[in-house]
C-alpha cells in the first residue's frame, strides 16, 4: 500500500516489480482526484498493475488495508506522521 501526494515513475515501477515477484498487490492511495489524474500515467504500460484509490490514507490504511505487509508513505502528505501512526496502531509492523 502506498499513501502518496503524487507518485513518480521509478517508485511505482519498483513496487510493481516487487509485487509481481511476490504475488502481491500495489494499492496507491491518493488524496484528491487531480493527484489521481497526474499519477495514473506514471506507471506507463503497467498502470493496470496498480489499484488507485482516492481518499484519506490515514483512514483507509486503518480500515480497508489493515493487513498490508508493506506501507510506503510520501512525506509530502500533510499528515504523513499520522498515516504512519495509524499503520503502527493497526499492526502493519510485526514483532
TORBATOR-308601 format. One line per field, with one value per atom (N, C-alpha, C): residue in three letters; atom name; residue number from 1; x, y, z. Coordinates in pm, whole numbers, padded with zeros to 5 digits, always signed. Layout:
BEGIN
type	c(ala / ...)
atom	c(CA / ...)
seq	c(NUM / ...)
east	c(X / ...)
north	c(Y / ...)
up	c(Z / ...)
END
This chain:
BEGIN
type	c(unk / unk / unk / unk / unk / unk / unk / unk / unk / unk / unk / unk / unk / unk / unk / unk / unk / unk / unk / unk / unk / unk / unk / unk / unk / unk / unk / unk / unk / unk / unk / unk / unk / unk / unk / unk / unk / unk / unk / unk / unk / unk / unk / unk / unk / unk / unk / unk / unk / unk / unk / unk / unk / unk / unk / unk / unk / unk / unk / unk / unk / unk / unk / unk / unk / unk / unk / unk / unk / unk / unk / unk / unk / unk / unk / unk / unk / unk / unk / unk / unk / unk / unk / unk / unk / unk / unk / unk / unk / unk / unk / unk / unk / unk / unk / unk / unk / unk / unk / unk / unk / unk / unk / unk / unk / unk / unk / unk / unk / unk / unk / unk / unk / unk / unk / unk / unk / unk / unk / unk / unk / unk / unk / unk / unk / unk / unk / unk / unk / unk / unk / unk / unk / unk / unk / unk / unk / unk / unk / unk / unk / unk / unk / unk / unk / unk / unk / unk / unk / unk / unk / unk / unk / unk / unk / unk / unk / unk / unk / unk / unk / unk / unk / unk / unk / unk / unk / unk / unk / unk / unk / unk / unk / unk / unk / unk / unk / unk / unk / unk / unk / unk / unk / unk / unk / unk / unk / unk / unk / unk / unk / unk / unk / unk / unk / unk / unk / unk / unk / unk / unk / unk / unk / unk / unk / unk / unk / unk / unk / unk / unk / unk / unk / unk / unk / unk / unk / unk / unk / unk / unk / unk / unk / unk / unk / unk / unk / unk / unk / unk / unk / unk / unk / unk / unk / unk / unk / unk / unk / unk / unk / unk / unk / unk / unk / unk / unk / unk / unk / unk / unk / unk / unk / unk / unk / unk / unk / unk / unk / unk / unk / unk / unk / unk / unk / unk / unk / unk / unk / unk / unk / unk / unk / unk / unk / unk / unk / unk / unk / unk / unk / unk / unk / unk / unk)
atom	c(N / CA / C / N / CA / C / N / CA / C / N / CA / C / N / CA / C / N / CA / C / N / CA / C / N / CA / C / N / CA / C / N / CA / C / N / CA / C / N / CA / C / N / CA / C / N / CA / C / N / CA / C / N / CA / C / N / CA / C / N / CA / C / N / CA / C / N / CA / C / N / CA / C / N / CA / C / N / CA / C / N / CA / C / N / CA / C / N / CA / C / N / CA / C / N / CA / C / N / CA / C / N / CA / C / N / CA / C / N / CA / C / N / CA / C / N / CA / C / N / CA / C / N / CA / C / N / CA / C / N / CA / C / N / CA / C / N / CA / C / N / CA / C / N / CA / C / N / CA / C / N / CA / C / N / CA / C / N / CA / C / N / CA / C / N / CA / C / N / CA / C / N / CA / C / N / CA / C / N / CA / C / N / CA / C / N / CA / C / N / CA / C / N / CA / C / N / CA / C / N / CA / C / N / CA / C / N / CA / C / N / CA / C / N / CA / C / N / CA / C / N / CA / C / N / CA / C / N / CA / C / N / CA / C / N / CA / C / N / CA / C / N / CA / C / N / CA / C / N / CA / C / N / CA / C / N / CA / C / N / CA / C / N / CA / C / N / CA / C / N / CA / C / N / CA / C / N / CA / C / N / CA / C / N / CA / C / N / CA / C / N / CA / C / N / CA / C / N / CA / C / N / CA / C / N / CA / C / N / CA / C / N / CA / C / N / CA / C / N / CA / C / N / CA / C / N / CA / C / N / CA / C)
seq	c(1 / 1 / 1 / 2 / 2 / 2 / 3 / 3 / 3 / 4 / 4 / 4 / 5 / 5 / 5 / 6 / 6 / 6 / 7 / 7 / 7 / 8 / 8 / 8 / 9 / 9 / 9 / 10 / 10 / 10 / 11 / 11 / 11 / 12 / 12 / 12 / 13 / 13 / 13 / 14 / 14 / 14 / 15 / 15 / 15 / 16 / 16 / 16 / 17 / 17 / 17 / 18 / 18 / 18 / 19 / 19 / 19 / 20 / 20 / 20 / 21 / 21 / 21 / 22 / 22 / 22 / 23 / 23 / 23 / 24 / 24 / 24 / 25 / 25 / 25 / 26 / 26 / 26 / 27 / 27 / 27 / 28 / 28 / 28 / 29 / 29 / 29 / 30 / 30 / 30 / 31 / 31 / 31 / 32 / 32 / 32 / 33 / 33 / 33 / 34 / 34 / 34 / 35 / 35 / 35 / 36 / 36 / 36 / 37 / 37 / 37 / 38 / 38 / 38 / 39 / 39 / 39 / 40 / 40 / 40 / 41 / 41 / 41 / 42 / 42 / 42 / 43 / 43 / 43 / 44 / 44 / 44 / 45 / 45 / 45 / 46 / 46 / 46 / 47 / 47 / 47 / 48 / 48 / 48 / 49 / 49 / 49 / 50 / 50 / 50 / 51 / 51 / 51 / 52 / 52 / 52 / 53 / 53 / 53 / 54 / 54 / 54 / 55 / 55 / 55 / 56 / 56 / 56 / 57 / 57 / 57 / 58 / 58 / 58 / 59 / 59 / 59 / 60 / 60 / 60 / 61 / 61 / 61 / 62 / 62 / 62 / 63 / 63 / 63 / 64 / 64 / 64 / 65 / 65 / 65 / 66 / 66 / 66 / 67 / 67 / 67 / 68 / 68 / 68 / 69 / 69 / 69 / 70 / 70 / 70 / 71 / 71 / 71 / 72 / 72 / 72 / 73 / 73 / 73 / 74 / 74 / 74 / 75 / 75 / 75 / 76 / 76 / 76 / 77 / 77 / 77 / 78 / 78 / 78 / 79 / 79 / 79 / 80 / 80 / 80 / 81 / 81 / 81 / 82 / 82 / 82 / 83 / 83 / 83 / 84 / 84 / 84 / 85 / 85 / 85 / 86 / 86 / 86 / 87 / 87 / 87 / 88 / 88 / 88 / 89 / 89 / 89 / 90 / 90 / 90 / 91 / 91 / 91 / 92 / 92 / 92 / 93 / 93 / 93 / 94 / 94 / 94 / 95 / 95 / 95)
east	c(+00084 / +00000 / +00089 / +00050 / +00124 / +00030 / +00070 / -00002 / +00077 / +00023 / +00102 / +00029 / +00107 / +00055 / +00051 / +00157 / +00165 / +00278 / +00280 / +00380 / +00473 / +00591 / +00683 / +00702 / +00748 / +00756 / +00848 / +00966 / +01062 / +01013 / +00949 / +00898 / +00788 / +00693 / +00579 / +00622 / +00713 / +00759 / +00837 / +00913 / +00984 / +00886 / +00781 / +00681 / +00601 / +00573 / +00504 / +00590 / +00720 / +00811 / +00817 / +00825 / +00828 / +00698 / +00586 / +00457 / +00445 / +00496 / +00493 / +00574 / +00689 / +00775 / +00715 / +00639 / +00587 / +00441 / +00375 / +00232 / +00147 / +00205 / +00133 / +00058 / +00006 / -00070 / -00012 / -00025 / +00015 / -00113 / -00135 / -00252 / -00198 / -00236 / -00189 / -00306 / -00295 / -00400 / -00357 / -00438 / -00411 / -00517 / -00478 / -00572 / -00683 / -00656 / -00755 / -00759 / -00865 / -00878 / -00770 / -00733 / -00622 / -00492 / -00466 / -00349 / -00361 / -00481 / -00507 / -00477 / -00531 / -00513 / -00364 / -00290 / -00147 / -00068 / -00108 / -00034 / -00070 / -00187 / -00235 / -00144 / -00078 / +00009 / +00151 / +00189 / +00327 / +00374 / +00291 / +00339 / +00343 / +00301 / +00303 / +00221 / +00281 / +00205 / +00170 / +00223 / +00195 / +00087 / +00017 / -00087 / -00195 / -00221 / -00322 / -00277 / -00150 / -00096 / -00110 / -00163 / -00177 / -00323 / -00370 / -00506 / -00496 / -00555 / -00554 / -00682 / -00667 / -00780 / -00769 / -00879 / -00881 / -00944 / -00873 / -00926 / -00818 / -00853 / -00763 / -00679 / -00548 / -00458 / -00466 / -00479 / -00486 / -00609 / -00723 / -00847 / -00847 / -00811 / -00812 / -00711 / -00594 / -00493 / -00534 / -00611 / -00652 / -00779 / -00848 / -00972 / -00962 / -00955 / -00963 / -00835 / -00722 / -00595 / -00512 / -00578 / -00512 / -00408 / -00430 / -00342 / -00224 / -00195 / -00084 / +00047 / +00128 / +00260 / +00363 / +00336 / +00432 / +00356 / +00405 / +00343 / +00453 / +00431 / +00522 / +00441 / +00489 / +00416 / +00501 / +00440 / +00505 / +00512 / +00632 / +00649 / +00594 / +00554 / +00490 / +00341 / +00286 / +00148 / +00143 / +00038 / +00029 / +00017 / -00031 / -00049 / +00032 / +00152 / +00230 / +00261 / +00284 / +00312 / +00191 / +00073 / -00050 / -00077 / -00044 / -00061 / +00031 / +00155 / +00247 / +00201 / +00149 / +00096 / -00022 / -00110 / -00225 / -00177 / -00074 / -00019 / +00038 / +00109 / +00166 / +00055 / -00048 / -00158 / -00237 / -00234 / -00310 / -00224 / -00112 / -00023 / +00027 / +00059 / +00124 / +00260 / +00324 / +00460 / +00453 / +00507 / +00501 / +00629 / +00616 / +00732 / +00817)
north	c(-00116 / +00000 / +00123 / +00223 / +00347 / +00461 / +00547 / +00670 / +00783 / +00846 / +00940 / +01069 / +01178 / +01304 / +01294 / +01245 / +01212 / +01111 / +01039 / +00933 / +00960 / +00903 / +00913 / +00775 / +00775 / +00651 / +00548 / +00588 / +00489 / +00421 / +00494 / +00434 / +00334 / +00372 / +00284 / +00161 / +00178 / +00063 / -00035 / +00015 / -00074 / -00155 / -00092 / -00162 / -00262 / -00227 / -00320 / -00443 / -00423 / -00536 / -00625 / -00565 / -00643 / -00720 / -00657 / -00724 / -00841 / -00822 / -00930 / -01051 / -01025 / -01133 / -01207 / -01135 / -01194 / -01233 / -01198 / -01227 / -01126 / -01013 / -00910 / -00813 / -00711 / -00607 / -00471 / -00377 / -00239 / -00155 / -00092 / -00005 / +00133 / +00229 / +00366 / +00453 / +00508 / +00596 / +00740 / +00810 / +00949 / +01038 / +01158 / +01241 / +01308 / +01337 / +01410 / +01357 / +01390 / +01348 / +01408 / +01536 / +01587 / +01508 / +01464 / +01379 / +01249 / +01195 / +01071 / +01089 / +01194 / +01217 / +01230 / +01299 / +01318 / +01189 / +01110 / +00989 / +00867 / +00864 / +00748 / +00710 / +00808 / +00781 / +00743 / +00760 / +00734 / +00591 / +00489 / +00353 / +00317 / +00406 / +00378 / +00255 / +00159 / +00040 / -00053 / -00024 / -00108 / -00049 / +00052 / +00117 / +00019 / -00083 / -00182 / -00269 / -00262 / -00341 / -00267 / -00146 / -00064 / -00032 / -00053 / -00012 / +00127 / +00225 / +00362 / +00388 / +00446 / +00477 / +00623 / +00694 / +00834 / +00838 / +00899 / +00909 / +00947 / +00937 / +00971 / +00849 / +00859 / +00745 / +00698 / +00790 / +00752 / +00666 / +00709 / +00636 / +00503 / +00506 / +00383 / +00281 / +00327 / +00232 / +00166 / +00236 / +00176 / +00093 / +00102 / +00026 / -00076 / -00027 / -00114 / -00191 / -00139 / -00201 / -00238 / -00282 / -00319 / -00428 / -00522 / -00638 / -00619 / -00497 / -00474 / -00521 / -00585 / -00630 / -00519 / -00420 / -00313 / -00184 / -00076 / +00054 / +00155 / +00236 / +00343 / +00472 / +00568 / +00693 / +00807 / +00888 / +01006 / +01113 / +01158 / +01261 / +01397 / +01410 / +01534 / +01539 / +01428 / +01431 / +01520 / +01599 / +01691 / +01617 / +01495 / +01419 / +01289 / +01293 / +01170 / +01105 / +01182 / +01124 / +01050 / +01106 / +01041 / +00912 / +00911 / +00790 / +00680 / +00714 / +00615 / +00566 / +00657 / +00616 / +00521 / +00551 / +00463 / +00326 / +00322 / +00194 / +00116 / +00182 / +00114 / +00063 / +00144 / +00106 / -00012 / -00032 / -00141 / -00263 / -00270 / -00386 / -00414 / -00307 / -00327 / -00390 / -00346 / -00392 / -00501 / -00614 / -00730 / -00736 / -00790 / -00808 / -00923)
up	c(+00000 / +00000 / +00000 / -00073 / -00082 / -00045 / +00046 / +00073 / +00010 / -00091 / -00169 / -00200 / -00205 / -00257 / -00409 / -00466 / -00608 / -00623 / -00731 / -00744 / -00861 / -00851 / -00963 / -01026 / -01146 / -01225 / -01163 / -01118 / -01068 / -00941 / -00852 / -00728 / -00758 / -00838 / -00865 / -00944 / -01039 / -01117 / -01030 / -00935 / -00842 / -00759 / -00712 / -00632 / -00717 / -00841 / -00931 / -00955 / -00976 / -00998 / -00874 / -00756 / -00632 / -00613 / -00640 / -00625 / -00723 / -00842 / -00942 / -00894 / -00833 / -00785 / -00665 / -00583 / -00458 / -00465 / -00575 / -00585 / -00510 / -00478 / -00402 / -00492 / -00429 / -00499 / -00464 / -00554 / -00528 / -00525 / -00412 / -00394 / -00364 / -00442 / -00427 / -00383 / -00263 / -00211 / -00236 / -00310 / -00344 / -00280 / -00234 / -00159 / -00242 / -00368 / -00448 / -00590 / -00659 / -00799 / -00889 / -00871 / -00953 / -00932 / -00808 / -00783 / -00860 / -00864 / -00937 / -01085 / -01142 / -01285 / -01320 / -01235 / -01261 / -01241 / -01144 / -01108 / -01191 / -01247 / -01321 / -01436 / -01495 / -01609 / -01570 / -01443 / -01401 / -01430 / -01407 / -01434 / -01582 / -01669 / -01812 / -01845 / -01917 / -01958 / -01842 / -01723 / -01606 / -01516 / -01565 / -01486 / -01441 / -01520 / -01482 / -01365 / -01330 / -01218 / -01085 / -01090 / -00970 / -00949 / -00828 / -00793 / -00732 / -00798 / -00748 / -00670 / -00552 / -00465 / -00426 / -00432 / -00389 / -00250 / -00157 / -00022 / +00078 / +00204 / +00313 / +00349 / +00332 / +00356 / +00501 / +00594 / +00735 / +00762 / +00715 / +00737 / +00663 / +00536 / +00457 / +00506 / +00549 / +00596 / +00727 / +00808 / +00935 / +00923 / +00811 / +00794 / +00680 / +00559 / +00441 / +00410 / +00453 / +00416 / +00539 / +00643 / +00769 / +00753 / +00667 / +00655 / +00562 / +00524 / +00431 / +00491 / +00410 / +00455 / +00447 / +00366 / +00342 / +00319 / +00375 / +00351 / +00322 / +00221 / +00184 / +00191 / +00269 / +00287 / +00233 / +00151 / +00094 / +00203 / +00233 / +00336 / +00293 / +00168 / +00123 / +00160 / +00207 / +00255 / +00379 / +00389 / +00503 / +00636 / +00636 / +00760 / +00761 / +00702 / +00688 / +00823 / +00926 / +01057 / +01112 / +01090 / +01135 / +01058 / +00930 / +00850 / +00903 / +00934 / +00991 / +01128 / +01210 / +01340 / +01324 / +01231 / +01206 / +01162 / +01080 / +01033 / +01151 / +01238 / +01356 / +01447 / +01467 / +01555 / +01500 / +01369 / +01306 / +01282 / +01345 / +01337 / +01196 / +01123 / +00994 / +01017 / +01124 / +01152 / +01256 / +01221 / +01310 / +01392 / +01514 / +01602 / +01555)
END
